[in-house]
Amino acid sequence: MLDFSSPNITDKGLNDLSKNLHTLSSLQSIRFILLFCQKITDHGLTALAQNIQIVVSLQSLDLDFTICTRITQNGLISLAGGLPRLASLRSIAFQFGRCEEITSEGLKSLEESLKKCNSLESIRLNLDNCKKIPEEDTKNFVESLERLGHLKYLYVSHRFY
């Protein structure tokens, strides 16, 4: 398990940290807690996404980007694009609360990618205060994923406060 937490990390730091993940060939779980990281942008999330998709043994992915306000739908699209390559992935938890630049386009990309993850059993997604995603789109996301026969747990939070 790799567990990392820092509020001061930058795009470069995230890239540097994640680019060596492939050397951990038996890594099964990754957790990055990057709350309030105002220096992380789509570039950092894209670098992380590219490096994570190489960890073929990965079973659990937990990424917390709560209040990383410089992340947009482009970062989420990059992250989503690599998920189907993780054939062993059983569980994801993504926290994007108060990432107010994420739109429905990013959510739709995530939905399409998750449908291709045939071993996925658990999805936890926080979109609280993501104001550019209409409630109807979140509802459609949930309904679409509920139809997946292999999924045992689905939790999506999209509250406004």
N, C-alpha and C positions, 0 to 999 in steps of 0.2 A: 504494500500500500504506500502510495506517495500522498502525503498530506502537507499542503503548503498554504500559509496565510500571511498576507502582508498588505497593508493599506497604501504603501508607498511605491509599489512596483510600477514600472513604465512599460511601454510596448517593447522596448529593447530588452528589458529585464525578463519579461514574460517569454519572449522569443528565446533568449539565452537559456532560460530555465527549462523550457520545453523541448528544445532541439536535441537534447540528449536522452529523451524518453525511450527512443528506439534501442538504446543500449541495455535497457531493463527488460530483457526478452520475456521474462515470466511475470511481469507486472500485471496484476489483475484489477487493481482499484486505484483510481486517481481522484483526489479531492483538492480543488483550488478554492480557497475562500479569499476573495479579493474585494471585500466591501469598501465602498467609498474611494475606489481607485480612480480618481479624476484624470490620471495620466494614461489610462488605458483607452485605446480607440479601437476601431474596426481592424486596424493593422495588427495590433497585438492579438486580438481574438482570432484573426485569420491565421497568424503564425502558429498559435496554439492549436487550432483546428488541424492544420497541415501536419503538425508533429504528432498529435494524438492518433491520427488515423493510421499511423505506422505501427502502433502498439497492438498487434493482432491478438494478444492474449487478454486484452482488456475486457473485464466483465462488468465493472461498475464505474460510472463517470459522474462526478458531482462537481458542478461548477457554479460558484456563487459570485455573480457580478452585480449584486444589489447596489444601486446608486452609483454605478459606473456610467455616468450620464453621457459620455462621449461614444458609447456603443450604439449603433443604429441597426436597421434591418440588414445592412450589408454584412456586418459581423455575424449576425445570426444565420444568414444564408450560407456564409462560409463554414460555420460550425456544422450546420445541418448537412451540407454536402458530403462531408467525410464519414458521417455516421454509418451508412450502409456498408462501408468497408470493414467495419468492426463486427465480424461474424460471431464473436463470442459474447458480445455486449448483452447483458441481462437487465441492467438497471441504469437509468439516467435520472439525475436531479439537476435541473437548471433553474437558477434564481436570477431573474432579470427585473426584479421589482425596482420601480422608479428609473428604469432605462427608458426615458420618455421619447426617444427617437426611434424606437423599434415600432415598425408598422405591421399591418396585416400581411404584407408581402413576405416579411421574414417569418411570420407564423405559418403561412401557407407552405413555404419552403421546408420548414421544420416538419410539418405534417406529412408532406410527401416523402421526405427522407425516413421518418419514423415508420411509415407503412412498409418500407423495404427492409426493416430490421427484424428479421423473422425469429430471432432468439430473444427479443426484448420482452420482458415480463413485467417491468415496473417503470412507470413514467411519473415524475413529479416536476411540475413546471409552475413557477411563480412569475406572473406578469402584473403584479399589483402596481397600480398607477402608471401603466403603459397606456397613456391616453390616446395614442394614435391607432390603437387596436379597438375597433368597435366590439361591443358585447356580443353581437350577432356572429362575428367572425370567431370569437372564442368558443361560442356554443357549437358552431359548425366543426371546429377543430376537435372538440371533445366527442361529438357524435360520430365523427369519422373514425377516430381511434378506438372508440368503444366497440366497433365492429371487428376488431382484430381478435381472432380466436386465441392466440397465444398470450395475449396481455392479461395479467392477473390483477394489476393495480394501476389506476390512473387517477392522478390528483392534479387539477389545474386551478390555481387561484388567480383571479383577475378582479380585484377589488379596488375601489377608489376611496381615498381618505385624505 
